[in-house]
Amino acid sequence: LAIDIYPVEGMRLPIFDYDIPLKINILNTKLGTLTVGGRVYIANNDFWRISSITAYNNFERRSFFRVNLSIEGTVEREADENGFKDVVDVVDAYPVKMIDISLSGVFFAANAPFSLGDKVKLSSIYLVNSEPPFNFDCTIIRIGGESLHGSLYGCEFDDLGQKESDRLCRAVFALQREAVKKRKTRL
């Protein structure tokens, strides 16, 4: 598989050597960003041909540094504007296993029937011992794969207030410091 790249009118492309690995962000106003990688086959000022194309996963599009987790909590679908939940929800709240978190969202696994765009509430999330549990209102923006704990969901936080954002920031930094300490003790 190969893609051809042409410069924007009036511009020139940089020249690269043959077989150099590249990572390219493809931007589309309707579809968003796709990050692909490949190797240079032809690269001159007027034309590039990139071969051995690989699409990188959705982790490439994250806005903030993420911290890996292994924390449990609960997740439930938010009620709509009329106060009703989807009729397929027989369970009020599902157990959730948090996989990672950033200042903009969270990646989790749950045996729950969520769809893209669903509004969910994550509850009883104890990130650090020194802080009370977090409760996040989120929108599902990514669904992908299965794990031992259920389907994998990526969601972004909805309307985190300044106070809660600051509290989350402190917790994420504490988790980062802990991860660095663990890494240093293993070396």
C-alpha positions as CSV (number, residue, x, y, z in Angstrom):
1,L,0.0,0.0,0.0
2,A,1.3,3.5,-0.9
3,I,0.1,7.0,-0.8
4,D,1.1,10.0,-3.0
5,I,1.6,13.4,-1.5
6,Y,1.6,16.7,-3.5
7,P,2.5,20.1,-2.1
8,V,0.0,22.9,-1.5
9,E,0.0,25.3,-4.5
10,G,3.0,27.6,-4.3
11,M,4.9,25.5,-1.7
12,R,7.6,22.9,-2.0
13,L,8.0,19.6,-0.2
14,P,11.2,18.8,1.7
15,I,13.5,16.2,0.2
16,F,14.1,12.9,2.1
17,D,16.4,10.0,1.5
18,Y,15.0,6.7,0.3
19,D,13.5,4.3,2.9
20,I,13.4,6.9,5.8
21,P,10.5,6.2,8.2
22,L,7.9,9.0,8.4
23,K,4.8,9.7,10.5
24,I,2.2,11.8,8.7
25,N,-0.9,13.5,10.1
26,I,-3.7,13.7,7.5
27,L,-6.2,16.4,8.3
28,N,-9.8,16.5,7.1
29,T,-12.3,19.1,8.4
30,K,-15.1,16.6,8.5
31,L,-13.3,13.4,9.5
32,G,-10.6,14.8,11.8
33,T,-7.0,13.6,11.9
34,L,-5.6,10.3,10.8
35,T,-2.0,9.5,11.7
36,V,-0.2,7.1,9.4
37,G,3.4,5.9,9.1
38,G,5.4,4.6,6.2
39,R,8.7,4.6,4.4
40,V,9.8,7.1,1.8
41,Y,9.9,5.6,-1.7
42,I,10.2,8.8,-3.7
43,A,10.7,12.3,-2.2
44,N,11.5,15.4,-4.2
45,N,10.2,19.0,-3.9
46,D,7.2,18.3,-6.1
47,F,6.0,14.8,-5.1
48,W,6.4,12.1,-2.4
49,R,5.4,8.5,-2.6
50,I,5.2,6.8,0.8
51,S,5.1,3.0,0.9
52,S,4.5,0.4,3.6
53,I,1.7,2.5,5.1
54,T,0.6,1.7,8.7
55,A,-2.4,3.5,10.4
56,Y,-1.5,4.3,14.0
57,N,-4.1,3.8,16.6
58,N,-6.2,6.4,18.2
59,F,-3.7,7.1,21.0
60,E,-1.9,9.4,18.5
61,R,-4.8,11.9,18.7
62,R,-4.8,12.5,22.4
63,S,-4.4,16.0,23.6
64,F,-2.6,15.4,26.9
65,F,-0.1,13.0,28.5
66,R,-1.9,9.9,29.8
67,V,-1.1,7.9,32.9
68,N,-1.7,4.2,33.0
69,L,-4.1,2.9,35.7
70,S,-5.6,-0.1,37.2
71,I,-8.5,1.4,39.1
72,E,-12.1,0.3,39.5
73,G,-15.3,2.3,39.7
74,T,-18.7,2.3,38.1
75,V,-20.1,3.7,34.9
76,E,-23.7,4.3,33.8
77,R,-25.5,5.9,30.9
78,E,-26.6,9.5,31.6
79,A,-30.3,10.2,31.3
80,D,-31.4,12.2,28.2
81,E,-32.9,15.7,28.5
82,N,-36.3,14.1,29.3
83,G,-34.8,12.1,32.2
84,F,-34.9,8.7,30.4
85,K,-32.1,6.2,29.9
86,D,-31.9,4.0,26.8
87,V,-34.2,1.0,27.2
88,V,-31.4,-1.5,26.5
89,D,-29.9,-0.6,29.9
90,V,-31.2,-3.2,32.3
91,V,-28.4,-2.4,34.7
92,D,-28.2,1.0,36.4
93,A,-24.4,0.9,36.8
94,Y,-21.7,-1.3,35.4
95,P,-18.3,-2.1,37.0
96,V,-15.5,-0.3,35.2
97,K,-11.8,-0.9,35.0
98,M,-9.9,2.3,34.3
99,I,-7.0,1.8,31.9
100,D,-5.6,5.3,31.6
101,I,-6.5,8.9,32.3
102,S,-5.4,12.4,31.2
103,L,-6.6,15.9,31.8
104,S,-9.0,15.6,28.8
105,G,-10.4,12.1,29.2
106,V,-10.2,8.5,30.2
107,F,-9.9,5.1,28.6
108,F,-11.8,2.2,30.3
109,A,-13.2,-1.3,30.0
110,A,-16.7,-2.3,30.9
111,N,-19.3,-4.9,30.0
112,A,-21.7,-2.3,28.9
113,P,-23.6,-1.6,25.7
114,F,-22.4,2.0,24.9
115,S,-22.3,3.7,21.5
116,L,-20.3,6.6,20.1
117,G,-21.7,9.8,21.4
118,D,-23.3,8.3,24.5
119,K,-23.2,10.5,27.6
120,V,-21.9,8.4,30.6
121,K,-21.1,9.1,34.3
122,L,-18.0,7.5,35.8
123,S,-18.4,7.3,39.6
124,S,-16.3,6.2,42.6
125,I,-13.0,6.7,40.9
126,Y,-10.3,6.8,43.6
127,L,-7.2,8.1,41.7
128,V,-5.0,9.0,44.7
129,N,-5.5,8.3,48.4
130,S,-5.2,11.9,49.4
131,E,-8.2,13.0,47.3
132,P,-11.9,12.1,47.6
133,P,-13.3,10.0,44.7
134,F,-13.9,11.5,41.3
135,N,-17.2,11.5,39.4
136,F,-16.9,12.4,35.7
137,D,-19.5,13.2,33.1
138,C,-18.1,12.0,29.8
139,T,-19.0,11.5,26.1
140,I,-17.9,8.2,24.4
141,I,-15.6,9.2,21.5
142,R,-13.9,5.9,20.8
143,I,-14.9,2.3,20.9
144,G,-12.3,-0.4,20.2
145,G,-11.6,-3.9,21.0
146,E,-12.2,-6.2,23.9
147,S,-10.3,-6.9,27.1
148,L,-10.7,-9.2,30.1
149,H,-12.9,-6.6,31.7
150,G,-15.2,-5.9,28.7
151,S,-15.4,-3.6,25.7
152,L,-12.8,-0.7,25.5
153,Y,-14.2,2.8,25.5
154,G,-12.4,6.2,25.2
155,C,-14.3,9.2,26.5
156,E,-13.7,12.9,26.9
157,F,-14.7,14.8,30.0
158,D,-17.7,17.1,29.7
159,D,-17.7,20.5,31.4
160,L,-15.2,19.8,34.2
161,G,-15.3,23.0,36.3
162,Q,-12.1,24.9,37.2
163,K,-12.0,23.5,40.7
164,E,-12.5,19.9,39.6
165,S,-9.9,20.4,36.7
166,D,-7.4,21.6,39.3
167,R,-8.1,18.6,41.5
168,L,-7.7,16.2,38.5
169,C,-4.5,17.9,37.5
170,R,-3.0,17.4,41.0
171,A,-4.1,13.8,41.0
172,V,-2.6,13.1,37.5
173,F,0.7,14.7,38.5
174,A,0.7,12.6,41.6
175,L,0.1,9.4,39.5
176,Q,2.9,10.5,37.1
177,R,5.4,11.0,40.0
178,E,4.5,7.6,41.4
179,A,5.0,6.0,37.9
180,V,8.4,7.7,37.6
181,K,9.4,6.4,41.1
182,K,8.4,2.8,40.2
183,R,10.4,3.0,37.0
184,K,13.5,4.3,38.8
185,T,13.4,1.5,41.4
186,R,13.2,-1.1,38.7
187,L,16.4,0.2,37.0
